[in-house]
Amino acid sequence: MNTPTPVLSIRDLSVSFNTGTREVQAVKHVSIDVLPGQTVAVVGESGSGKSTTAAAINRLLPGTGKLTSGEVWFDGVDLATLSEREMQAIRGAGIGLVPQDPMSNLNPLMRIGAQVAEALEVHGVASGAAARAQVIELLTMVGIPDPEHRVNQYPHEFSGGMRQRVLIAMGLACRPKLLIADEPTSALDVTVQRRILDQLDQLTAEMGTSVFLITHDLGLAAERADKIVVMLRGEIVEFGQADEILANPQHAYTKQLLQAAPSLSSISMVSAVNARQIPVSVGAGPVGATSVGAVSVGAASVIDGATDVDGLPEADSLVEVRDLTKVFTIRAAGTGVASQFTAVDQVSFGIPRGRTVSIVGESGSGKSTTANLILGLEPITSGNILFDGADMASLGKRELFAFRRRVQPVFQNPYASLDPRYTVEESIAEPLRVHKVGTKHTRRAMVAQLLDQVALPAAMAERLPHELSGGQRQRVAIARALALSPELVVLDEAVSALDVLVQAQILDLLAGLQRELGLSYLFISHDLAVVRMISHEVHVMQRGRIVESGTPAEIFENAQADYTRELLDAIPGARLAV
């Protein structure tokens, strides 16, 4: 049987960037083939070279990036030999692209329909009324309801999942032979991610389109791809059939990715019936290992007893939430007509001292609003929040200032949560200065101690945020949160924007700090796989209400609510049997 000719053939590709002082090689001698109708996933953490490889295919390297060696053959043509005009004809028509961030890749000033139609018009596929008809057909195809009406809307009127669907429609508009999907669902809830990837699988199968999938999630890659390519520091360290790599990883880095991926380390607890029988070994170090310099996360949990709180000593509640309700008044643009929206609906739970309580649910479930109410950032409509026995509604200005010293937040985006003009030292010292703790000299010593606690070198103090990686920034945010020695830390999607290895290190760090300092955590997440690793108790929220509560073991082994089972089934890799 003859092997079909690859749609894409990358041969000995090297890419470098000129930093001004030296040349940095971002991709080193990479060779990859993608066959017709095949999905090849390239996996690796930030800086591994996977997105640079994808950009090189389309000749869209940013800044000073340039090909220093190798060839990229698409449909029998060496793309490196084409003029820019010839390359423009291939982009979109022959090679489609679904980029990562729908907000920065859609024009906020153009209607959705016009942006999808542009892809058709540029390549002469259709124009005018015919283009509009095809746009409506494409939006229907990617699952956008009421497309006749929604073609006239702007990106801000779409949810994150709907915007991502629009990018998929644009990427597939000209029925390309190859689709490059660069982290196409990394910012989305797991259930939305599952629906979109299912849809993408179906559409590419119908069109016979090959897919070059970029992801940092090995569980997602294993579930969706025929072949997996693992990249580290610009080089391919392992490649092969997805099931073979999961069953028998050869390279130490691949084994690290398997150990660190919550989606894979939690699969064994998911009761979903899986079509593909793939044995997975995700053995790791002992539960509760706390090395923050390297990944040492256990397959089930990073917290001692997180899956079985029966063995833990009783702890009194630091926070008691009773019948908490938050109603927002929304005024329609232009009309001024007001309507009521209940974001949190009679929610009750407690946060024991020294424990991690997680709230999990999709966007719009009310979990972040609940966190903001506990932080005192939103007024309560009804119900009570007791902190250390005191009703927060009764706190005066002075008591509220003292409360803020005892409760600190860590937010989702490490890039937005630090002032770009402040050095690391200034960012960490800011809460100390605001609360008049210590002198300038003693605060510097405190910052050095805090950096040590989050496993960052003292020399990091003089750096600005743009000089740090995402994981380093999040460690700085955690150090800042710990500066005032709080009793409760509220972590709102604090690891969702991070690569799995960095995510694992941060979770490990949080568990170690909890044991060392006796911290209580309220952990907000849309990802049950991550929640499984960090929690003592889990509350599942849907449409403002808690629909199920229990230990992680109870939730994973015996979920009662249909919504919880849907979240479990949506974990990337949940379709793989273990």
C-alpha positions in Angstrom: 0.0 0.0 0.0 1.5 3.3 -1.1 1.8 6.1 1.4 -0.2 9.2 0.2 1.8 12.4 -0.6 1.8 14.8 2.4 -0.3 17.9 2.2 2.4 19.6 4.2 6.0 18.6 4.4 8.4 20.5 6.7 12.0 19.6 6.1 14.9 20.6 8.3 13.3 23.9 9.3 15.2 26.4 11.4 14.0 29.8 12.4 15.9 32.5 14.3 15.2 36.0 15.7 17.6 38.9 16.0 17.4 40.5 19.5 19.7 43.3 18.6 22.6 41.9 20.6 22.5 38.3 19.4 20.7 35.8 17.2 18.3 33.4 19.0 17.4 30.1 17.3 13.7 29.5 18.1 13.3 26.4 15.8 16.0 23.9 15.2 16.0 21.5 12.3 12.3 20.5 12.5 10.8 18.0 10.1 7.0 17.2 10.1 4.7 15.6 7.6 0.9 16.0 7.5 -1.0 13.6 5.3 -4.4 14.3 3.6 -7.2 14.3 6.2 -4.8 13.8 9.1 -4.6 15.8 12.3 -1.1 16.3 13.7 -0.7 18.0 17.1 2.4 19.9 18.1 2.7 20.0 21.9 5.0 22.0 24.2 5.1 24.8 26.7 5.5 28.5 25.8 8.8 29.1 24.2 9.1 25.5 22.8 8.9 26.8 19.2 5.5 25.3 18.3 3.7 28.6 17.3 6.9 29.8 15.6 6.8 26.6 13.4 3.2 27.3 12.6 3.9 30.9 11.7 6.8 29.8 9.4 4.4 27.6 7.4 2.3 30.7 6.5 5.4 32.9 6.3 4.0 35.2 9.0 6.9 35.2 11.3 6.8 38.2 13.7 9.4 40.9 14.0 12.9 39.9 13.1 12.1 36.2 12.6 13.5 34.5 9.5 14.0 31.1 8.0 17.7 30.2 8.3 17.4 26.7 6.8 15.0 24.1 5.5 11.9 23.9 3.3 8.2 24.0 3.7 6.3 22.1 1.0 2.5 22.6 0.7 0.5 20.8 -2.0 3.7 20.1 -4.0 5.0 23.7 -3.8 8.0 25.0 -1.8 6.5 28.0 -0.1 9.9 29.6 0.5 10.3 30.1 -3.2 7.0 32.0 -3.7 6.6 35.8 -4.0 4.6 37.6 -1.3 1.7 38.0 -3.8 1.7 34.2 -4.5 1.8 33.5 -0.8 -1.2 35.8 -0.2 -3.2 33.7 -2.7 -2.4 30.6 -0.6 -3.2 32.0 2.8 -6.8 31.5 3.5 -7.6 29.6 0.3 -5.1 26.8 0.6 -4.0 27.2 4.2 -6.6 28.3 6.7 -5.8 29.7 10.1 -7.7 29.7 13.4 -5.6 31.8 15.8 -5.7 31.7 19.6 -7.3 34.9 20.8 -10.6 35.8 19.2 -10.7 39.3 20.7 -7.4 40.4 19.2 -8.0 38.7 15.9 -11.4 40.1 15.1 -11.8 43.8 14.2 -14.0 45.4 16.9 -15.2 48.0 14.4 -16.4 45.6 11.7 -19.6 43.5 11.8 -19.1 39.7 12.0 -20.7 39.1 8.6 -18.4 41.6 6.9 -15.3 39.9 8.5 -16.2 36.4 7.3 -17.2 37.7 3.9 -13.8 39.4 3.5 -12.1 36.0 3.4 -14.5 34.9 0.5 -14.1 38.2 -1.4 -10.3 38.4 -1.2 -10.0 35.0 -2.8 -12.7 35.5 -5.4 -14.9 32.8 -4.0 -18.0 35.0 -3.7 -19.1 38.6 -3.3 -22.2 40.7 -2.6 -25.4 38.8 -1.9 -23.7 35.4 -2.7 -21.0 36.1 -0.1 -23.6 37.0 2.5 -25.5 33.7 1.8 -22.2 31.8 2.2 -21.4 33.6 5.4 -24.8 32.6 6.8 -24.2 29.1 5.8 -20.7 29.1 7.4 -22.1 30.5 10.7 -24.8 27.9 10.7 -22.2 25.2 10.0 -20.1 26.3 13.1 -23.2 26.3 15.3 -24.0 30.0 15.7 -27.7 30.4 16.3 -29.9 32.8 14.4 -27.0 33.6 11.9 -29.3 35.8 9.7 -29.5 38.2 12.6 -26.0 37.7 14.1 -24.1 38.6 10.9 -25.0 42.2 11.6 -23.6 42.1 15.2 -20.1 43.2 16.4 -17.5 41.0 18.2 -18.3 42.4 21.6 -21.9 41.1 21.3 -20.6 37.5 21.0 -19.4 35.3 23.8 -15.8 33.9 23.8 -17.0 30.6 22.4 -19.1 32.3 19.7 -16.1 34.5 18.7 -14.0 31.4 18.4 -16.6 29.8 16.2 -16.4 32.8 13.9 -12.6 32.4 13.6 -13.2 28.7 12.7 -15.8 29.8 10.0 -13.2 32.3 8.6 -10.5 29.6 8.7 -12.6 27.1 6.8 -14.4 29.7 4.5 -12.5 28.8 1.4 -12.4 25.0 2.1 -8.6 24.9 2.6 -6.6 21.7 2.3 -4.7 22.5 5.5 -6.0 24.3 8.7 -3.5 25.6 11.2 -5.3 25.8 14.6 -3.0 27.6 17.1 -4.3 27.0 20.6 -7.9 27.5 19.2 -9.7 26.8 22.5 -7.2 27.4 25.3 -9.1 30.4 26.7 -12.5 28.7 26.7 -14.5 26.7 29.3 -14.0 22.9 29.0 -17.6 22.3 27.9 -17.4 25.0 25.2 -14.0 23.7 24.2 -15.4 20.2 23.8 -18.3 21.4 21.6 -16.1 23.5 19.4 -13.5 20.8 18.9 -16.2 18.3 18.1 -17.5 20.7 15.5 -14.0 21.3 14.1 -13.4 17.5 13.9 -16.7 17.0 12.0 -16.2 19.9 9.6 -12.6 19.0 8.7 -13.7 15.4 8.2 -16.4 16.5 5.8 -14.1 18.7 3.9 -11.1 16.3 3.9 -9.1 19.1 5.5 -5.8 18.3 7.3 -5.2 19.9 10.7 -2.0 21.2 12.1 -3.0 21.7 15.8 -0.9 23.7 18.2 -1.5 23.0 21.9 0.2 22.9 25.3 -2.4 20.3 26.5 -1.2 16.7 25.9 -4.6 15.3 27.0 -6.3 17.4 24.3 -3.7 16.4 21.7 -4.0 12.7 22.5 -7.8 12.8 22.2 -7.9 14.8 19.0 -4.8 14.0 16.9 -3.6 11.1 14.9 0.0 11.9 15.5 1.7 13.9 18.2 4.9 16.0 17.9 6.5 17.0 21.2 8.7 20.1 21.1 11.2 21.5 23.7 13.4 24.5 23.2 12.9 24.6 19.5 13.6 20.9 18.8 11.4 17.8 18.3 12.1 15.5 21.2 9.5 12.9 20.4 6.9 12.1 17.8 4.6 9.2 16.9 1.0 7.9 17.1 -1.0 9.5 19.8 -1.9 6.2 21.6 1.7 5.0 21.5 3.1 8.3 23.0 0.5 8.1 25.8 1.1 4.4 26.5 4.8 4.5 26.3 6.5 8.0 26.3 10.2 7.8 25.6 11.5 11.3 26.4 11.8 12.6 29.9 10.0 15.9 28.9 7.0 13.9 27.5 6.8 12.0 30.7 6.9 15.4 32.6 4.0 16.7 30.4 2.0 13.5 31.2 2.6 13.8 34.9 1.8 17.5 35.0 -1.3 17.5 32.8 -4.4 17.7 35.1 -6.5 16.5 32.2 -4.6 13.2 32.1 -3.8 12.7 35.8 -7.6 12.9 36.5 -8.9 10.7 33.7 -8.8 7.6 35.8 -11.4 9.2 38.0 -13.8 10.0 35.2 -16.6 7.6 34.7 -17.1 8.5 31.1 -17.3 5.5 28.7 -14.6 5.8 26.2 -14.5 4.5 22.7 -10.7 4.2 22.4 -9.0 1.7 24.7 -5.6 3.4 25.4 -3.7 2.4 28.5 -2.2 5.5 30.2 0.5 5.5 32.8 0.8 8.8 34.7 2.7 7.7 37.7 4.4 10.5 39.6 6.1 11.3 42.9 4.3 10.9 46.2 1.2 12.8 46.8 2.0 16.0 48.6 5.5 16.5 47.1 6.3 20.2 47.4 9.4 20.8 45.2 8.6 24.1 43.5 11.6 24.2 41.2 10.5 21.2 39.2 7.3 19.3 38.5 6.6 16.8 41.3 2.8 16.8 41.2 1.1 13.5 42.1 -1.3 12.0 39.6 -4.3 12.5 41.8 -3.6 15.5 44.0 -1.0 18.0 45.2 -2.7 18.3 48.6 -2.4 15.7 51.3 -5.8 14.2 51.8 -7.5 16.3 49.1 -9.4 13.2 47.9 -10.2 12.0 51.4 -10.9 14.6 54.0 -12.0 12.0 56.6 -8.4 11.6 57.7 -7.9 15.3 58.3 -8.4 16.9 61.7 -11.6 19.0 62.1 -11.2 22.7 61.2 -13.5 25.5 62.2 -14.8 27.8 59.5 -12.9 30.9 58.6 -15.7 32.0 56.2 -19.4 31.1 56.4 -21.5 32.0 53.3 -25.3 31.9 54.0 -28.0 32.2 51.4 -25.9 34.6 49.4 -27.7 36.3 46.5 -26.5 38.9 44.0 -28.9 40.6 41.6 -27.6 43.0 38.9 -29.8 45.6 37.2 -29.0 45.7 33.5 -30.2 48.6 31.3 -30.6 47.9 27.6 -28.5 50.2 25.4 -30.4 52.9 23.7 -33.8 52.2 25.4 -32.8 52.5 29.0 -35.2 49.6 29.8 -34.0 47.9 33.0 -34.1 44.1 33.7 -32.9 42.0 36.7 -30.2 39.3 36.4 -29.6 37.0 39.3 -25.9 36.1 39.2 -25.7 34.3 42.6 -28.8 32.6 43.9 -29.0 31.6 47.6 -25.5 30.1 47.8 -24.3 28.6 51.1 -21.0 27.0 52.0 -18.1 27.3 54.4 -14.3 27.7 54.1 -12.5 25.9 56.9 -9.2 27.2 58.2 -6.2 25.6 56.4 -8.3 24.0 53.7 -8.9 24.6 50.0 -12.5 25.0 48.9 -13.1 25.2 45.1 -16.0 26.5 43.1 -16.2 25.1 39.6 -18.4 26.0 36.7 -18.6 27.6 33.2 -18.4 31.3 32.5 -21.6 32.9 33.7 -22.2 30.3 36.4 -21.7 32.9 39.2 -18.4 31.6 40.6 -16.3 34.8 40.1 -19.2 37.0 41.3 -19.3 34.8 44.5 -15.5 35.4 44.9 -16.0 39.2 44.4 -18.7 39.3 47.1 -16.4 37.5 49.6 -13.6 39.9 48.7 -16.0 42.8 49.4 -15.7 44.1 45.8 -19.4 43.9 45.2 -22.4 44.8 47.5 -24.5 41.9 48.6 -28.2 41.9 47.5 -29.2 39.5 50.3 -27.8 36.8 52.6 -24.7 36.9 54.8 -21.0 36.4 54.7 -19.3 35.8 58.0 -15.6 36.2 58.2 -14.1 34.9 61.5 -17.6 35.2 63.0 -18.2 38.8 62.0 -20.9 39.7 59.5 -19.1 41.6 56.6 -22.2 43.8 56.1 -21.7 45.3 59.6 -18.0 46.2 59.1 -17.2 49.9 59.3 -14.5 51.6 57.2 -11.7 50.8 59.7 -12.8 47.1 60.1 -13.1 46.7 56.4 -9.5 48.0 55.9 -8.3 45.5 58.5 -10.4 42.8 56.7 -8.6 43.5 53.4 -5.3 42.8 55.2 -6.5 39.3 56.1 -8.0 38.4 52.7 -6.0 38.7 49.5 -6.8 37.9 45.8 -4.8 36.3 43.0 -6.4 36.9 39.6 -6.4 35.0 36.3 -4.2 37.1 34.1 -0.6 37.5 35.3 0.0 39.9 32.5 -2.8 42.3 33.6 -2.5 42.0 37.3 0.9 43.7 37.7 1.6 47.4 37.0 4.0 47.4 34.0 5.8 50.5 35.5 6.5 48.8 38.8 9.5 46.6 39.5 8.8 43.2 41.1 10.0 44.7 44.4 7.6 47.7 44.1 4.7 45.4 43.2 5.2 43.1 46.2 5.9 46.0 48.6 2.9 48.0 47.6 0.4 46.3 50.0 3.0 46.7 52.8 3.3 50.4 52.1 -0.5 50.9 51.9 -1.0 49.2 55.2 2.0 51.0 56.7 3.9 47.8 57.5 7.6 48.3 58.3 10.1 50.8 56.9 11.5 51.1 53.4 14.5 49.1 54.6 12.6 46.3 56.4 10.1 46.1 53.5 13.0 45.3 51.1 14.0 42.4 53.4 10.4 41.2 53.5 10.2 41.2 49.7 13.4 39.1 49.5 11.8 36.6 52.0 8.6 36.5 49.9 10.5 35.9 46.7 12.2 33.0 48.4 8.8 31.6 49.5 7.6 31.5 45.9 10.9 30.1 44.7 12.1 33.2 42.8 15.7 34.4 43.0 16.3 37.7 44.9 17.8 39.2 41.7 14.2 39.1 40.3 13.3 42.1 42.5 14.7 44.7 40.1 12.9 43.3 37.0 9.9 44.7 35.3 6.8 42.5 34.5 7.6 42.4 30.7 11.0 40.7 31.6 9.2 37.8 33.3 7.5 34.7 32.0 3.8 34.0 32.7 4.6 31.6 35.5 7.1 34.0 37.1 4.5 36.8 37.0 2.0 34.6 38.7 4.5 33.7 41.4 5.0 37.5 41.9 1.2 37.9 42.2 1.2 35.1 44.8 4.1 36.7 46.7 2.2 40.1 46.7 -0.9 38.3 48.0 1.2 36.8 50.8 2.9 40.1 51.8 0.3 40.9 54.5 0.3 37.4 55.9 -3.4 36.8 55.0 -5.6 34.0 56.4 -7.6 33.6 53.2 -6.3 33.8 49.6 -9.0 34.0 46.8 -7.6 32.5 43.6 -9.8 33.3 40.6 -8.7 31.2 37.6 -5.2 31.7 38.9 -3.6 29.0 36.8 -5.9 28.8 33.7 -3.7 30.9 31.5 -0.5 28.9 32.2 1.2 26.0 30.5 0.6 22.7 32.1 4.2 22.4 33.5 4.1 25.9 35.0 0.5 25.3 36.2 1.7 22.2 38.0 4.5 24.1 39.6 2.1 26.8 40.8 -0.4 24.3 42.2 2.5 22.5 44.0 3.7 25.8 45.3 0.2 26.7 46.7 -0.1 23.3 48.4 3.4 23.8 50.0 2.5 27.3 51.2 -0.8 26.1 52.7 1.0 23.5 54.7 3.7 25.9 55.8 1.5 28.9 56.6 -1.8 27.4 57.4 -3.5 29.3 54.6 -7.1 28.9 53.5 -7.9 29.1 49.8 -11.0 29.8 47.8 -10.1 28.4 44.4 -12.3 29.5 41.4 -11.9 27.5 38.2 -13.8 26.2 35.1 -11.6 23.1 35.0 -12.5 20.1 37.2 -9.2 18.4 36.4 -7.3 21.2 38.1 -9.8 21.3 40.9 -9.2 17.6 41.5 -5.6 18.3 42.2 -5.9 21.3 44.6 -9.1 20.9 46.6 -10.4 19.5 49.9 -14.0 20.3 49.0 -15.7 21.2 45.7 -18.9 23.1 44.9 -20.2 22.9 41.4 -22.1 26.0 40.2 -24.5 26.4 37.4 -26.6 29.5 36.6 -25.9 31.1 40.0 -26.7 28.0 42.1 -24.7 25.3 43.7 -25.9 22.0 42.1 -23.5 19.6 43.7 -21.0 19.5 46.6 -18.5 17.0 47.9 -14.9 16.0 48.1 -13.0 15.6 44.8 -13.2 11.8 45.2 -16.9 12.0 45.6 -17.4 14.3 42.7 -15.1 12.3 40.3 -16.2 8.8 41.4 -19.9 9.4 41.9 -21.1 12.7 40.4 -24.9 13.1 40.9 -25.8 16.1 38.8 -26.0 15.9 35.0 -24.1 19.2 34.8 -21.2 17.8 36.8 -21.1 14.8 34.6 -21.0 17.1 31.6 -18.0 19.0 33.1 -16.2 15.7 33.8 -16.9 14.4 30.3 -15.5 17.6 28.8 -12.1 17.3 30.5 -9.6 17.0 27.5 -8.7 13.4 27.3 -11.8 12.1 29.1 -12.6 10.0 26.1 -9.4 8.0 26.5 -9.8 4.8 28.6 -7.2 4.2 31.3 
